[in-house]
Structures are given as C-alpha cells and as structure tokens.
C-alpha cells in the first residue's frame, strides 16, 4: 500500500485562531481544504514521523469523515501509531490527558468548541503539542505559512477504519488503536478528587443535581463518572447522547443556552446543584439553587479552597487568568502569598506557566477553568472540583460563594456580546478607541476617574515572546474596569465582547444584581466605544 501524492493549491485564510482553524462545514468539505491544513501539520511537526498521534473530536457533523482523512494522511506521512477515540469521540481535555499519559508526539482535536454543529454550521481543527496543550503561536504560524505555499499532500487509498470497534487495526504500516474515550480521563479524575465523599453526598438524600451535556461530547464522560462511578441517579445527566447537530441547540454552557437547566435550579424546589459543559467538554457552568456562579468567581473560589481536595491538598503554586477575566482570583493569590498572572485570551498562553511550575490553577471568563493536571481547560474537572468542595464543606453553592465575598470582597462582573457584527464596523470601533486611549488617563467619565488606558500587550515571563493588541483596557480608580476586544472564535462577521467589572468591599452591598451595580460603567462603555452608532446594535446579543 503505497502513499499517493496529490497535487493541490493553497487556500486563503487558513491561519489558526485562539483555538485552531474554524470555518463552516461547507468550507472544510471543499476538495483539498482539510487535507491542505492537515498536511501543514505533518510538514511542520517532524516528531510525528515515526511517532504517536492522538485523534478525536466532539462528534459534531463532519467529525467522522475528517478522522478518516486524517488517518489515511497520517499513515502516508509516516506516523507509526494513532490513538483514536471510539466512535471518533474524545473531549478536548481527554485528548490532553492521553497525550500526557502516553507521552505521544501530539494530538489533533476536531471541534469548534461551543459553536453550533450541523451541515450548515461550524467545524474546527487544532493541533496540540507534546505537552498536551494547544500549539503555541510559533507552531501555528509555521503551519499557516506552510498552508500558503503547499502544492501537494500525501494520503493512502484504503477503506475506512471501523471507529466503533475497540481494538487495533493496521492502515498500511501504521497501527491504529480505537480506545475507550473515557477510561483514562476518569482514572485521572479519581486521582484528583475524593470520590468517596462525593458519593456520600449523592447518597445522603439531601442533595439533588443535574448535569447538562448539551448532546455534546461530555455525555459519555458524565454518565460514566457521575452515574456509574459516583452513584448519581440514572437521568442525572441530561442530553447525554452526543449528536452531530447537538440536537439543534447551541452547545454553549451559559444562562442563555442552558435555559432548561437554569429553570430546574429556580424556585423553592430547585436543584441544589446544576452544571453544564460545551461541545468539546472544556467549558463549564456552575449553578446553585437560584444562584449563578460567574466563571471569574468560580476560579477564585476553587483557588481559595483547593487544599480541601486530594489532588491539591499541598496547596497551589500560583494562579493565572486571562486579561478580560475579573480580578477576583488576584485577590486570592495576594492573600495566599502566591504568584498571579494576567495573560491574553487563549489557553495556549497558560501552557508555559504550567510547564514551568509557576501556576497550578488557571481560568478564563468564557466559562473555562483548569489546572496542571492537563494542558486544556476542563469542564467536567471543574464540576467535580465543586462537588468535592460541597461534600467537604457541607454548605450550599450560594453559602460558599457569599462567604468568599465576605472574606475577599466582591468583583461585580458582566460580559456583553455583540455577535456577527459587520467586521469593518467592528475594526473601526477598535481603531476609534485606540485613538482615544492616550488622552484618557486622568479623565473623568461619569463618577469614575480613569487610572490607565491601553491596548493590552503581554510578555511571556518564561520565553520572552510578546503578544500585542490583545484587547482595550480602561481602568478606573477603585479597581473598576472596562475591557473591549474582538473574539476569534466565531466563523461569521466579528464578535465584539465588552467586559465590565467593579470591586465592592462592603458585604451589605454584595447582593445587588450585577447589571444594576454595573449600569453606570455599562453606559460609559457603550458611549465611549460608540457601539450603537458604529454597529447598529442597541442591545447585546448575549449577556452573561
């Protein structure tokens, strides 16, 4: 079975974003499009020749077809062994877990994360390096450069591999192992958390919970861990069967897209605990009875209580957060006397800090939380962390968070998303803000005085690399902030994200609604950026 060399020409626009290359399915399904990008991985990652590769995805539309293409190309490019999840399924954190456990030379993740799936919706691909984390910019830029000059790719002419049957098969000289997608990840979770204490909580008769897998990849993981291993009642996992179109829903675990779960947590008979994860399993939403935990608060609470879990019983070394994430975690780090870091958005920026042992926990406001156990954010890990804390502290979600606020103060926080905005209008808005920045420090905006204003740039403390233009920051005296940035996770137009934050030390004021507490700053942000005038949007698409 000899490799074939197929002629091709470059496609424009194959530069990976913060989480790989994302486009509509119809774009990926074009002849040679996926192949060009995959070949760029093999052409720039020499260690894969003769090495081991992990492959899997979130089960969205085009997942299986893409895996068959990748397997044929991997064999033709000299990969010795591929580990692929049964049914083509592997959550993003599970891919990282497998890369690290079996010391492979990398992994390919097929997902567009929390974006919708289906024939007319989104698909994505990204490469994870041997550490288990997303490829750094030096790697993704090399891949992109290769896509711009590529003229051939290599593949084998062979039948499809049976992805549903566990076991080992050969594709030419390459060994393919179809593995249980859950087993290794579940074993890792059991080593980090007190499964006995969580099981006792479930069996107490005093605790009711649901986990919404959103018909996405975490369904099999949650059923195995929560129901089979921890003894939660059958049906605890909602929407647990992964579907190519996620059941026609948007697999984004937030208050707008997980409304059934939110409803179950409301009222006098509401659930004690609700949680959800996204398309590829790396995000999480945490709910208590009539209580929403912001991702920023979640990171801070987990950091302050990490010593209560087996995997972190000796404490944590440091905390990192993305720049738009609230400063709540910084206050925990300061109180604990450990390092804290502010990085650009994108999990790859945490990788060097994790590998260097400078941090243990990290998180992003976009519902992503993680630690040094893998090199990706991890939705189910965060859920189990919370369940472990609830079991040990014997308090409700609301009690744990409000007690945290009393001790550290509350960072009121909200994010307003303006989705599918005209790209030129969005770029003009950012350009307009950059012109304003130099004159803002010292200026009075409403009742607030600007302390600093900049376009955030980050110098990596480990390798010295510099990342510029990572978002507009406007900070005020008294630790209030406005942040504006364009997101790179969409596939159409631009998504403008506006983040607003204000610190409140007075416990008597902690129970305000964030939209009320932040209303003056929200108005300042809209007026300063001329959002309605420039985008035509009077209101955001989603508020979280």
Secondary structure, DSSP 8 states (H G I E B T S, - for coil): ---EEEE----TT---BTTBEEEEHHHHTSTTHHHHHHHHHHHH-GGGTTSEEEEEE---TTHHHHHHHHHHHHHHTT--EEEEEEEEE--HHHHHHHHHHTT-S-EEEE--TTS--STTSEEEEEEE-TTSSB--HHHHHHHHHHHTT--EEEE-------TTS-EEEEETTEEEEEE-SSHHHHHHHHHHS-HHHHHHHHTTSS--EEEE-TTSTHHHHHIIIIIIIT---TT-EES-S--TTGGGS----STTT-HHHHHHT-STT--SEEEEE-TTS--EEEEETTEEE-HHHHHHHHHHHGGGSGGGTT--SEEEEETTS-THHHHHHHHHT-EEEEE-SSTHHHHHHHHTTS-SEEEETTTEEEETTSSS--HHHHHHHHHHHHHHH---HHHHHHHHHHHH-EEEEEEEEEEEE-HHHHHHHHHHHHHHHHHHTT-EETTEEEEEEEE--EE-TTT--EE----EEEEETTTEEEEEEEESS-SSSEEEEEEEEEEE--GGGTTS-HHHHTHHHHHHHHHHHTHHHHH--SS-SEE-
